């Protein structure tokens, strides 16, 4: 079990009871779920839906991770993100912000954000100073690529590089005043890695246990899943859950996902079958959930003379 401090909140994090981080993109250029509307009101509603579905943390992104596109300005990112952070924090949410720009990190921390999810590998160590001053959490992620760039360095051993890089970046954060209990580590799937390299890193994820810090599984809809399944981003839920399960088995304890409801269903059933949670002896299925309505059931509900059409899937 790892203890994670996010400002005045302390969370106990384990692979058996992982935290679920729901993705809230407020960037229209997102690779998989760019919202039709990016108004503050609509973004806040989507964030509240994630919370209602059971997300423990809402991870807000104001700039897409799509590579080889020009970065938006810090001012534009602040305009997109800060009002949403303010509203969700006031609602009682634990809020993470996905950013690599220090002015954005400062603005969202001022607005009450609890965690900075820095996808640059702490390229600007000043972000660590800001997290130290606010006592907010900090994600230390592996990447050898510049933000918004698709680059594939030549690794002697990609797993060794991930471990060494994260160790060095943790030391940087500590020297800037961050405490160890504020740190989350992230192997950086798809960041400066080919699909094959990402898979190799995830196969050896347990090597990150050496840091005794929560391991973030930011696997949802990632390229390596698409490469394995030949599926478009929104069709990668099954692949995502497979990756999540393997990641938890190897020590992951925070799951960053787009599909919160499906992920929590998966985690509940997984936990029950593994014996990670007690099963009440009176556990039962509600009658209304026993089966889908059959063709006959549906026809009985039609008004006289109406004709049933469509695909009437029965069920057994």
Secondary structure in CASP SS format (residue, H / E / C, confidence):
PFRMAT SS
TARGET T0000
AUTHOR 0000-0000-0000
METHOD secondary structure of the structure
MODEL  1
X C 1.00
X E 1.00
X E 1.00
X E 1.00
X E 1.00
X E 1.00
X C 1.00
X C 1.00
X E 1.00
X E 1.00
X E 1.00
X E 1.00
X E 1.00
X C 1.00
X C 1.00
X C 1.00
X C 1.00
X C 1.00
X E 1.00
X E 1.00
X E 1.00
X E 1.00
X E 1.00
X E 1.00
X E 1.00
X C 1.00
X C 1.00
X C 1.00
X C 1.00
X C 1.00
X C 1.00
X C 1.00
X C 1.00
X C 1.00
X C 1.00
X C 1.00
X C 1.00
X C 1.00
X C 1.00
X H 1.00
X H 1.00
X H 1.00
X H 1.00
X H 1.00
X H 1.00
X H 1.00
X H 1.00
X H 1.00
X H 1.00
X H 1.00
X H 1.00
X H 1.00
X H 1.00
X C 1.00
X C 1.00
X C 1.00
X E 1.00
X E 1.00
X E 1.00
X E 1.00
X E 1.00
X C 1.00
X C 1.00
X C 1.00
X C 1.00
X C 1.00
X C 1.00
X C 1.00
X C 1.00
X C 1.00
X C 1.00
X C 1.00
X C 1.00
X H 1.00
X H 1.00
X H 1.00
X H 1.00
X H 1.00
X H 1.00
X H 1.00
X H 1.00
X H 1.00
X H 1.00
X H 1.00
X H 1.00
X H 1.00
X H 1.00
X H 1.00
X H 1.00
X H 1.00
X C 1.00
X C 1.00
X C 1.00
X C 1.00
X E 1.00
X E 1.00
X E 1.00
X E 1.00
X C 1.00
X C 1.00
X C 1.00
X H 1.00
X H 1.00
X H 1.00
X H 1.00
X H 1.00
X H 1.00
X H 1.00
X H 1.00
X H 1.00
X C 1.00
X C 1.00
X C 1.00
X C 1.00
X E 1.00
X E 1.00
X E 1.00
X E 1.00
X C 1.00
X C 1.00
X C 1.00
X C 1.00
X C 1.00
X C 1.00
X C 1.00
X H 1.00
X H 1.00
X H 1.00
X H 1.00
X H 1.00
X H 1.00
X H 1.00
X H 1.00
X H 1.00
X C 1.00
X C 1.00
X E 1.00
X E 1.00
X E 1.00
X E 1.00
X E 1.00
X C 1.00
X C 1.00
X C 1.00
X C 1.00
X C 1.00
X C 1.00
X C 1.00
X C 1.00
X C 1.00
X C 1.00
X C 1.00
X C 1.00
X C 1.00
X C 1.00
X C 1.00
X C 1.00
X H 1.00
X H 1.00
X H 1.00
X H 1.00
X H 1.00
X H 1.00
X H 1.00
X H 1.00
X H 1.00
X H 1.00
X H 1.00
X H 1.00
X H 1.00
X H 1.00
X H 1.00
X H 1.00
X H 1.00
X H 1.00
X C 1.00
X C 1.00
X C 1.00
X C 1.00
X H 1.00
X H 1.00
X H 1.00
X E 1.00
X E 1.00
X E 1.00
X E 1.00
X C 1.00
X C 1.00
X C 1.00
X C 1.00
X C 1.00
X C 1.00
X C 1.00
X C 1.00
X H 1.00
X H 1.00
X H 1.00
X H 1.00
X H 1.00
X H 1.00
X H 1.00
X H 1.00
X H 1.00
X C 1.00
X H 1.00
X H 1.00
X H 1.00
X H 1.00
X H 1.00
X H 1.00
X H 1.00
X C 1.00
X C 1.00
X E 1.00
X E 1.00
X E 1.00
X E 1.00
X C 1.00
X C 1.00
X C 1.00
X C 1.00
X C 1.00
X H 1.00
X H 1.00
X H 1.00
X H 1.00
X H 1.00
X H 1.00
X H 1.00
X C 1.00
X C 1.00
X C 1.00
X H 1.00
X H 1.00
X H 1.00
X C 1.00
X H 1.00
X H 1.00
X H 1.00
X H 1.00
X H 1.00
X H 1.00
X H 1.00
X H 1.00
X H 1.00
X H 1.00
X H 1.00
X H 1.00
X H 1.00
X C 1.00
X C 1.00
X C 1.00
X C 1.00
X E 1.00
X E 1.00
X E 1.00
X E 1.00
X C 1.00
X C 1.00
X H 1.00
X H 1.00
X H 1.00
X H 1.00
X H 1.00
X H 1.00
X H 1.00
X H 1.00
X H 1.00
X H 1.00
X H 1.00
X H 1.00
X H 1.00
X H 1.00
X H 1.00
X C 1.00
X C 1.00
X C 1.00
X C 1.00
X C 1.00
X C 1.00
X C 1.00
X C 1.00
X C 1.00
X C 1.00
X C 1.00
X C 1.00
X H 1.00
X H 1.00
X H 1.00
X C 1.00
X C 1.00
X C 1.00
X C 1.00
X C 1.00
X H 1.00
X H 1.00
X H 1.00
X H 1.00
X H 1.00
X H 1.00
X C 1.00
X C 1.00
X C 1.00
X C 1.00
X C 1.00
X C 1.00
X C 1.00
X C 1.00
X C 1.00
X C 1.00
X C 1.00
X C 1.00
X C 1.00
X C 1.00
X C 1.00
X C 1.00
END
